[in-house]
């Protein structure tokens, strides 16, 4: 849904305050600690709805082929007389 991915997993702690002894010149800019966002519900997943017409995993029909011959030596090659480079 629109905006769902825009919700961050963690947010800056709104109750955190900068320490009184913080010096921006020597310590740098202060950043609030991060806490888990209560509005974050995990990655979005589509809802699954039942399909009353589902008949199970599809499998192809096995149609007999009277012309089929099982050749056990289909990979055997005859003698090779020369090799090209």
C-alpha positions as CSV (number, residue, x, y, z in Angstrom):
1,X,0.0,0.0,0.0
2,X,1.0,3.6,-0.5
3,X,3.2,5.0,2.3
4,X,3.7,1.6,4.0
5,X,7.4,1.5,3.0
6,X,7.9,5.0,4.2
7,X,7.5,4.0,7.9
8,X,11.0,3.7,9.4
9,X,12.0,0.7,11.6
10,X,13.6,3.0,14.2
11,X,13.1,6.6,15.1
12,X,15.0,9.1,17.2
13,X,13.9,8.9,20.9
14,X,11.6,11.9,21.4
15,X,12.2,11.9,25.2
16,X,16.0,12.0,24.8
17,X,17.7,15.3,25.7
18,X,21.1,16.6,24.8
19,X,23.5,16.2,27.8
20,X,24.3,19.5,29.6
21,X,28.1,18.9,29.3
22,X,27.9,18.3,25.5
23,X,30.3,20.5,23.6
24,X,29.5,20.7,19.8
25,X,33.0,21.9,19.0
26,X,34.8,18.9,20.5
27,X,32.0,16.3,20.5
28,X,30.3,17.1,17.2
29,X,26.6,17.5,16.6
30,X,24.4,15.6,19.1
31,X,22.1,12.9,17.7
32,X,19.3,11.4,19.8
33,X,19.5,7.6,20.4
34,X,17.3,5.5,18.1
35,X,14.4,3.4,19.5
36,X,12.0,0.9,17.8
37,X,9.1,2.6,16.0
38,X,5.8,1.5,17.4
39,X,4.1,2.2,14.1
40,X,6.4,-0.1,12.2
41,X,4.7,-3.5,11.5
42,X,7.5,-5.2,9.6
43,X,7.9,-5.7,5.8
44,X,4.7,-5.6,3.8
45,X,3.3,-8.9,2.6
46,X,0.3,-9.4,0.4
47,X,-2.7,-11.1,2.0
48,X,-3.4,-14.6,0.8
49,X,-7.0,-15.4,-0.1
50,X,-8.4,-18.8,-0.7
51,X,-9.0,-19.9,-4.3
52,X,-12.0,-22.3,-4.5
53,X,-11.0,-23.3,-8.0
54,X,-7.5,-24.5,-7.0
55,X,-7.0,-28.1,-8.0
56,X,-3.5,-28.6,-6.6
57,X,-0.1,-28.5,-8.2
58,X,-0.2,-28.6,-12.0
59,X,1.3,-31.7,-13.6
60,X,1.5,-32.3,-17.3
61,X,-0.6,-35.1,-18.8
62,X,1.4,-38.1,-19.8
63,X,0.4,-38.9,-23.3
64,X,1.7,-42.2,-24.7
65,X,4.1,-41.9,-27.7
66,X,4.2,-45.1,-29.8
67,X,7.1,-43.8,-31.9
68,X,9.4,-43.4,-28.9
69,X,12.5,-45.6,-28.8
70,X,14.7,-45.6,-25.7
71,X,18.3,-45.5,-27.1
72,X,20.8,-46.3,-24.4
73,X,23.8,-45.3,-26.6
74,X,22.5,-42.0,-27.9
75,X,25.6,-40.2,-26.6
76,X,28.2,-42.6,-28.1
77,X,30.1,-41.1,-31.0
78,X,31.8,-42.9,-33.8
79,X,35.6,-42.7,-34.3
80,X,36.8,-39.2,-34.9
81,X,39.4,-39.1,-37.7
82,X,40.8,-35.6,-37.2
83,X,40.8,-32.6,-34.9
84,X,40.7,-29.0,-36.2
85,X,42.8,-26.4,-34.4
